[in-house]
Amino acid sequence: MGLARADDAGVYRVSATLALIQTVDFFTPVVDDPYWFGQIAAANALSDVYAMGGVPKTAMNLVAFPIKEMGISILRRIIQGGLDKMTEAGVVLVGGHSIEDKELKYGLAVTGFVHPDRILIKNNLKVGDHLILTKPLGTGIINTAIKAGLAPPELVDKVTRLMARLNRGAAEAMAGFEVHACTDVTGFGLIGHLAEMVTGSGAGVHLAAGEIPVIPEAAPFAAMGLIPGGAYKNREFREKQVRCGESVDQTVRDILFDPQTSGGLLISVAAADAGPLLAELKAAGIDAAARIGEVVAGPEEIIQVE
């Protein structure tokens, strides 16, 4: 798997029983604390391997740092945060590369393993599948509120820890069930990533707006107009594929397009396995996991929200 379609990572078959998953991701700080920024960036980069059904094994640091404007102690804290998250994931840091840049950036190039028969792709949806989301939405809106100085410290801490949480537990839980497709929800928002799943699948999707997990504080901030610029770009790009019922208010619509940082897995699982998988996720401590909709026969490539 390579450039022919937009999947979460590239996959290269090594043998009949082993394939390599390769991915890279880095970004500018989303929180002020350098240690937590390192944790979040690492969790985000590792997530694509989990979304492909694999296990991350090695990583290399990618660093752009304004050494003339910032103390080296800040970089040390970022790297330590990333290293601690890799250690939690059982990933070995094998190297990296750094450059001097006016804008701070950090992330990872990651290699993982997967059996070739167990690779999960985005657009393998099956009619009748149920859709499960493992993390609540709203991090983009909350981060916008943080930048505006409107988020209390306890909310900052809660959202920081949510973004730093690995998708490892969710990936391990879904491994024992009939999962047909998977992706992780990041910068394109729930609708954007779901649109990538439904495009070319020959199916459509029905979402139950009231079942979609959302960070409680995100809704009032969205109602105040604290919407990140990326949400408007996401809506502009994908709104033709979305049909919202009259009962779905504007705040909910904004949240559906909200760009996420290190969001959860979006899993398309056989209907018979949806309940057991959800129970397994809850048992693994993934309390926000929820069944948010199902794959339907049509209209094709359309996301209906009711």
C-alpha positions in Angstrom: 0.0 0.0 0.0 1.4 3.3 -1.0 0.4 6.5 -2.9 -2.5 4.9 -4.9 -5.0 5.7 -2.1 -5.2 7.8 1.0 -4.6 5.4 3.8 -3.2 6.1 7.2 0.2 4.6 6.5 2.3 2.8 3.9 2.6 -1.0 4.1 5.4 -3.1 2.6 5.2 -6.9 2.5 8.4 -8.6 3.7 7.2 -12.2 3.8 4.0 -14.2 3.9 3.6 -13.5 7.6 5.2 -10.1 8.0 4.6 -6.6 6.6 6.1 -3.3 7.6 3.9 -0.3 8.4 5.6 3.1 7.9 4.3 6.5 8.8 5.5 10.0 9.7 3.8 12.8 11.5 4.9 16.1 13.2 3.4 19.4 14.1 3.7 22.7 16.0 2.9 22.8 19.8 -0.7 22.4 20.8 -0.1 22.9 24.5 2.3 25.2 26.4 4.0 22.5 28.4 7.0 21.1 26.4 6.9 17.6 28.1 3.2 17.2 27.3 3.7 18.4 23.8 6.3 15.7 23.3 3.8 13.1 24.7 1.0 14.3 22.5 3.1 14.4 19.3 4.4 10.9 19.9 1.0 9.5 20.6 -0.4 11.1 17.5 2.4 9.7 15.3 2.1 6.2 16.7 -1.7 6.2 16.1 -1.5 5.6 12.4 0.1 2.2 13.0 -2.6 1.2 15.4 -5.3 2.3 12.9 -3.8 0.0 10.3 -4.1 -3.0 12.6 -0.4 -3.1 13.4 2.0 -2.8 16.4 4.6 0.1 16.4 8.1 -1.1 17.0 10.7 1.6 16.2 10.7 5.3 15.8 12.9 8.2 14.9 12.6 11.8 16.2 11.9 14.7 13.8 12.8 18.0 15.4 12.7 21.6 14.1 13.9 24.0 16.9 14.6 27.7 17.2 17.8 27.3 19.2 18.5 31.1 19.2 15.2 31.9 20.7 14.5 29.0 23.0 16.6 27.3 25.7 17.9 23.8 25.0 16.1 22.7 28.3 12.8 23.1 26.4 13.9 20.7 23.7 15.1 18.2 26.3 11.6 18.2 27.9 9.9 17.7 24.5 12.2 14.8 23.7 11.7 13.3 27.1 8.0 13.5 26.7 8.1 11.7 23.4 10.5 9.1 24.8 8.3 8.3 27.7 5.3 7.9 25.4 7.4 5.5 23.2 8.4 3.5 26.2 4.8 3.2 27.3 4.0 1.9 23.8 6.9 -0.6 23.8 8.6 1.3 21.0 12.3 1.7 20.6 13.8 5.0 19.6 16.5 4.3 17.0 17.6 7.7 15.9 16.3 10.9 14.3 17.1 14.2 12.7 17.0 17.8 13.9 17.3 21.2 12.1 17.3 24.8 13.3 14.0 26.5 12.4 12.1 29.6 13.4 9.1 27.5 14.2 9.2 24.7 16.8 8.0 21.3 15.4 8.3 17.8 16.8 7.1 14.3 15.7 8.1 10.8 14.8 8.8 8.6 11.8 7.4 5.2 12.9 7.8 1.6 11.7 5.4 -1.1 12.9 4.7 -4.8 12.2 1.5 -6.4 10.9 0.5 -9.7 9.4 -0.4 -9.1 5.7 -3.8 -10.8 6.2 -4.7 -8.5 9.1 -4.0 -5.1 7.6 -6.9 -2.7 8.1 -7.7 -0.1 5.5 -10.1 2.8 5.4 -12.6 2.1 2.7 -13.5 -1.5 3.3 -16.8 -0.7 4.9 -19.5 -3.4 4.8 -23.2 -2.7 4.7 -24.6 -3.5 8.1 -21.4 -2.7 10.0 -21.6 -0.6 13.1 -19.3 2.4 13.7 -17.5 2.8 17.0 -15.5 5.9 18.1 -13.0 5.5 20.9 -12.3 9.1 22.0 -14.6 12.1 22.4 -14.6 15.0 19.9 -13.8 18.6 20.6 -10.1 19.0 21.1 -9.7 21.6 18.3 -12.4 23.7 19.9 -11.0 23.3 23.4 -7.5 24.2 22.2 -8.9 27.3 20.5 -10.5 28.3 23.9 -7.1 27.6 25.6 -5.4 30.0 23.2 -8.1 32.6 24.0 -7.4 32.2 27.7 -11.0 31.0 28.4 -10.3 27.4 29.5 -9.8 26.7 33.2 -6.7 24.7 34.3 -8.6 21.5 35.1 -10.0 21.5 31.5 -6.5 22.1 30.1 -5.2 19.2 32.1 -8.1 16.9 31.0 -7.8 17.6 27.3 -4.0 17.4 27.4 -4.2 13.9 28.9 -6.8 12.9 26.4 -4.6 13.9 23.5 -1.6 12.1 25.0 -3.5 8.9 25.5 -2.3 6.1 23.2 -4.7 4.2 20.9 -2.9 1.1 21.9 -5.7 -0.2 24.2 -8.3 0.3 21.5 -6.2 -1.4 18.9 -5.6 -4.4 21.1 -9.3 -4.7 21.9 -10.4 -4.7 18.3 -7.9 -7.3 17.3 -10.2 -10.1 18.5 -13.2 -9.0 16.5 -14.4 -8.9 12.9 -13.3 -5.4 12.1 -13.5 -4.5 8.4 -12.1 -0.9 8.3 -10.4 1.5 10.6 -8.9 5.0 10.7 -7.9 7.5 13.4 -9.7 10.8 13.7 -7.2 13.7 13.5 -7.0 16.9 11.5 -9.8 16.3 9.0 -12.3 15.9 11.9 -14.8 13.1 12.2 -16.6 13.9 9.0 -13.4 14.3 7.0 -12.0 11.0 8.0 -15.4 9.2 7.7 -15.6 10.6 4.2 -12.3 9.0 3.3 -13.8 5.7 4.5 -17.0 6.0 2.6 -15.5 7.3 -0.7 -15.2 4.4 -3.1 -16.7 1.9 -0.6 -20.0 1.5 -2.5 -21.9 2.3 0.7 -23.2 5.2 2.8 -23.2 6.0 6.5 -25.9 6.9 9.0 -24.7 8.7 12.1 -26.7 9.2 15.3 -25.7 12.7 16.4 -26.8 12.1 20.0 -24.6 9.1 20.4 -21.3 10.7 19.3 -19.1 11.3 22.3 -18.1 14.9 22.8 -16.0 16.7 25.4 -18.8 18.4 27.4 -17.1 21.8 27.5 -16.7 21.8 23.7 -20.3 22.5 23.0 -20.6 25.8 24.9 -17.3 27.0 23.4 -18.5 26.1 19.9 -21.7 28.0 20.6 -19.6 31.1 21.5 -17.9 30.8 18.0 -14.6 29.4 19.2 -14.2 27.3 16.1 -10.7 26.7 14.7 -9.9 27.7 11.1 -9.4 24.0 10.2 -13.0 23.2 10.9 -14.2 25.7 8.2 -11.7 24.2 5.7 -12.9 20.7 6.6 -16.6 21.7 6.1 -15.8 23.4 2.8 -14.1 20.3 1.5 -16.6 17.7 2.6 -20.0 19.4 3.1 -21.3 18.0 -0.2 -21.1 14.5 1.2 -23.0 15.3 4.4 -26.8 15.5 4.9 -27.9 16.7 8.3 -31.4 16.4 9.7 -33.2 19.5 10.9 -32.8 18.3 14.5 -29.0 18.5 14.3 -28.1 22.0 15.5 -25.2 24.1 14.3 -23.1 23.5 17.4 -23.2 19.7 16.7 -22.4 20.3 13.0 -19.4 22.4 14.0 -18.1 19.7 16.3 -18.4 17.1 13.6 -15.9 19.1 11.4 -13.6 20.0 14.3 -10.0 19.0 13.6 -8.8 16.7 16.3 -5.3 16.3 17.7 -4.4 12.6 18.5 -8.1 11.6 18.3 -9.5 8.2 18.7 -10.0 5.2 16.4 -13.0 5.0 14.2 -13.8 1.4 13.8 -16.2 -0.3 11.3 -17.1 -3.7 12.9 -19.6 -6.5 12.0 -22.9 -5.8 13.7 -22.7 -9.0 15.7 -19.4 -8.0 17.2 -20.2 -4.3 17.9 -21.7 -5.0 21.4 -18.9 -7.3 22.5 -16.2 -5.0 21.1 -17.7 -2.0 22.9 -17.8 -4.0 26.2 -14.1 -4.9 25.6 -13.2 -1.3 25.1 -15.0 -0.3 28.3 -13.2 -3.0 30.2 -9.9 -1.7 28.9 -10.7 1.7 30.5 -11.8 3.4 27.2 -14.9 4.8 28.9 -15.8 7.3 26.1 -16.0 4.6 23.4 -19.5 4.7 21.8 -21.4 3.2 18.9 -22.1 6.2 16.7 -23.8 4.9 13.6 -23.9 2.2 10.9 -23.0 1.5 7.3 -26.0 1.5 5.0 -26.5 0.6 1.4 -27.2 4.1 0.2 -27.1 6.8 -0.8 -23.5 5.8 -1.7 -20.7 8.0 -0.4 -23.1 10.1 1.6 -22.9 10.7 5.4 -26.4 11.1 6.9 -26.6 12.7 10.4 -29.8 12.5 12.3 
